[in-house]
Every structure is written in structure tokens, then in C-alpha cells.
């Protein structure tokens, strides 16, 4: 609201009339509307109408004076008005389950300088805005559905049954994961890229007492260093140029009551390491641009494919943070150390690939499986899934062959080694030789006794010993 000087041709008392009109307009709006509030340039309340105070549950309007407007009216945008100098002429604001039509105006002095802002709750029966309200309700419904989808995405997707395999290395990792799930301390997962660290983190969360809470994951290596603090701890409105005017919650806030999975923690910047250490020790943090401390209840599962001990020795990872993380450590085995699980992994991945892409089922020829077993798999299960999907997409064969995989892996795929199967005759001869040697040893070299033990004549014994070159043994 601005009072401007009257035009030179205006009546002499025009300024006085305008001044009275502006005052009466304010008083009329205050009388007709459901509430009014005035804030100063710092968005602190300088006046609050009795009706507005009553609607807010404040017994005495004087209690609100001097307080930031958001503390009293959480959804207020008057700070935006005093910051931008621009009015918000028509808007909707929620009070619990009710929706009100509001207007917000900047207030300037005679020189045009912004000195305050005023807000009016115009009426509580916005029947004249039904088309607008219908649109708002649709937007609100869409927002609710989006929030539900986001909540589903923040639920763990895997359990220990999804960590396939029966090798000794896998069974040991599962055993340690079950133990970790029974506790509530920090877990450090060590393993190469693509070995299944995130899947195991999901499984630990699902088996823990926090399974009803959110599971929030962040790949430290994928976030620029300049944005890492904001990703972790959130941003208050106006914390820096370009920040969201409503602020943004960080991963620690989103994971409250649940589990926060920090993948590739070995790539974290030293400055953020110090702040992470404080959160782990004190269970509290400050959003970026805020002096307000927020308590948090988060279980940390960290993972890395790097040697943290070497990073500590090189001065690239804080020793105190390393010891804080290295309490319950689980090593996730690479695929080459659990190669006996390859077949069951291939079956599972092929089923998922063919179902997702809508193609006919495939299987792997025995010779191709032998070749895949001999491959080193530097990318582990993630590489295996990629190779299988490419083979399915590129081949028309119902049974994938060595040639199908050779096209993808090239010279790095070892040639299949022929499997040696002994003949029946050679197997029988070997068994007979072992029986003769065993009988002689049990009889102390006495051939008559050995023949009796074998149930053959002494002559037959000599004949067979001679045939196997054992006569003089």
C-alpha cells in the first residue's frame, strides 16, 4: 500500500482525503475480513487483529508482537512480500482442515521506501472460487499421490532371500547381516563395485527393528562436493542464491526413524567428514543457513569399495571417523570368490531380464556356463546382469552359446575347457588297483591273507598284482 502525492491539478485537500480513505479502507478490511496482520521489514509481527489471534489460538495478540511471522503463522508468505516488495493479491492458505482466501500487500512510506507488509484473511467461505479450489484440490491430490509414491520408494526393496547363493562366502555374509540386523549400531559394508552392498543394506534394514521406518540411500561419489552438505543436512529458505524459497530437507531428516545408507563413503570430502562425525557422535545437525539444531534418530549403514585404512594413512580420510564407522564390518564377496553361485544368479537374472523386456525365456548352454565361470567378472553381479541382458537382446538363440557371450566379452572370455570323463573300463581298473593296494597294506604285505580278505584265490591275487605292477610291493 503506497500513498502518493496528489497531482498538481487535484483539489487542495486531495492529499488529506486520500489519507483518510486509506485509513478507512484498512479499517473496513479489518472489520470485514477474518483476520489481519502487519509485519515490519524483518517480517516480525507489529500488529495482529483480535480475530486473527483467536483463530490462531492466541489469547492475547500482544504475545505475538516481535516474533517472526512464520512462528505464529507457519504458512505465511509475508516475508516474501517484504523481501520482494511485490504483492500477492489473491492466494489460498490452509489453517488445519480449512482453506481461506488471503491477500498480502507491501506498505511504503511517503518516499516510496518499503517499511512493512500487511496480510488479510478475506473470508472463510470461498464459494466464489470453486473452480480455483477444484484445481487446488486436484493439485493437492496429485501431491498426496506423489508423496505416497516417494514414501514407497523410501522403503527397502530387498530382503536376505534376495541375496542369492549358497557358497560359504555368501552364507557367512548373510550370517553377519542377520547379526547386524539385531543390533542398532553402525554397519560398514566392504566390497567391490557391483558385488551387492546396497542389496545387503536393504536386507539389514528389513530384518531390523527399524523396518517400518524409511530407507534412504545416497551415493556420496555421485554428489558434487559443494552440494554434499545440503544433501546431508538440508537447506533453510534463502540460505544462498538459488535456494528453494521453502527450503529443503536433507537425507538425515528424511531418514529419521529409519536407516540412511551412505554408499561410496570413501569418496567423501574432508570438510563433510567432520560434520558427519558430529552427527554420528551427537545425533544432531544444523541445516545449511540455520542456527537451529535438529535432533535425529538414524541408523547408518556405510559402504565402500576402497581401502579406508590406506586413505587414513594418506590423510584423505579422518581417522576418528574411520574408527567410528569400523565397528561392525561385513565383507561382501566378489563374484569370482563365489563362482559356484554363478548358475543360480544367471537363472534369476535371466528370468528378470526376459520378463522385463517381454521376450521369450532363455537358458545358457553348458559350454557357455563353463566359459562364464572362468571369466574374472571385475564388475561382479552388476556386470553379469549387463552381459546377460545384452546377450538376450543380441541373440535369437533360445540357448545362449559361447559365441553369444564372446561377441560381448571378446578376448576376455576364456575359451571353454573340455571336461575329461574317464571311461568305464579305466574307472574299474583304477578301483581294482586301489582295492589290491588297500588289502596288501591291511595284511601287512602278506599275500595269502590279502587274498583271503579280497575273497579271491592266491593265484588270482598274483595275477592281478602282476597286471597292475604291484607284485613286488
Order of alpha helices (4+ residues) and beta strands (2+ residues): alpha-beta-beta-alpha-alpha-alpha-beta-beta-beta-alpha-alpha-beta-alpha-beta-alpha-alpha-beta-alpha-beta-beta-beta-alpha-alpha-beta-alpha-beta-alpha-alpha-beta-alpha-alpha-alpha-alpha
